[in-house]
Amino acid sequence: MMRSSIFATVLLVAACSSSPPVPDWKMNAQSSLERATNAYMAGKDLVEATEFARARSDIAATGKIDLVLRAELIRCAARTAALVFEECAGLAALRADATAADVAYADYLAGRARPADAPLLPEPQRAVLAAASDQAAAAAVAAMKDPLSQLVAAGALFQANRATPELVTLAITTASDQGWKRPLLAWLTVQALRAEQAGDGEEAARIRRRIALVEGPPAR
């Protein structure tokens, strides 16, 4: 199971013996959030919706609006990682209670955050937003150790029109290594389109064959 630092920003689960028992809702919500994200990356929308609804219900039962907001942002971040750019509806519905950090992260996912917002972002994303050049931003993404954080950062840079060829290749490698079908297809499509625009038909055809392999045979 993926243990992303993104989840740690929402639900910090202590495991040391000197700590009090961790409430069931925390364990259940974190597990459901992880399963929801993994399902989304695999293209399993029904599983994702079911697991996210379960996680949100567990968190909402505590009345902790800040944690519900961050769970919604995790869901939006997964979509950015897969190049699915849409309004972060979960944040919009709770915007009256959103903090400056919540809004800054939503703006970052949408590709409209400013470098001055960097201190408000989760730690892995700060260097990306603060980078002075597209190449430096790509290097900051490459330095990340968490694959989901990498893809979220890559998607945010793509949305901001700052995705270098090296960043696209890195995103493809990360998605492929994790077996994440949805973002892999999205990033391969970007790479194929860029090859076509550059007039490199042979490279575009090679990438299209890889896309076909990932998609698998058509259903009968």
C-alpha positions, 0 to 999 in steps of 0.5 A: 500500500502506498504510504505517501507524504501527502496523506501524512499532511492530513492524518498523522498516525503515531505508532509508538508505544507511549502514545495513546491508542489511535482512534479507529476513524483515523486508521480507517480514514487514512486507509480509505484515502490511500485505497481511493487514490490508488484506485483512481490511478488505476482507472477504477472510478467506482472503487475510488468514489466508494473509498473516498466517500467512506474516508470523508464520512469517517472524517466528517463525523469528527466535525473537523472541517480542516481535515475534511478540506485536506481530504478533498484536496488530496482527491483534487491532487490525484486528478492533477497528477493524472492531468485531469484539470477541473474545479476542486469542487470539494474545496469550493463547497467548504471555501468559507472555512478554508485556510490560506494554505488550503487556498494556496494549494488549490491554486498550485494544483490549478497552475495559478499559484505565485512563488510567494505562496511557496511557504504555504504549500506542503513541504515537498512542493515548495521548491517546485513553486519557488524555482526560478526556471522551468529546468530548476522546477523539473530538478526539484520534482526529480529530487522528490522521493514520493511518487505521488508528490512527483506526479502532483508537482509535474501536473501542476507545472504542466497546468502552468505551462512549465513542463519541460520534455525532461519533466514529461519523461520523469512523469512517465517513468514514475507512473510506469514504475508504480503501475498507475495506468491513468496518469501513465496514459495521460503523460504518454499522450502529452509526449506523443502530441509533442512528438507529432508537433515537432514533426517526429512521426517515428517517435510519435508512432512508437509512443502510440504503440506504447499507449495501445499496450497500456490500454490493452485490447478493446472490450468485446 
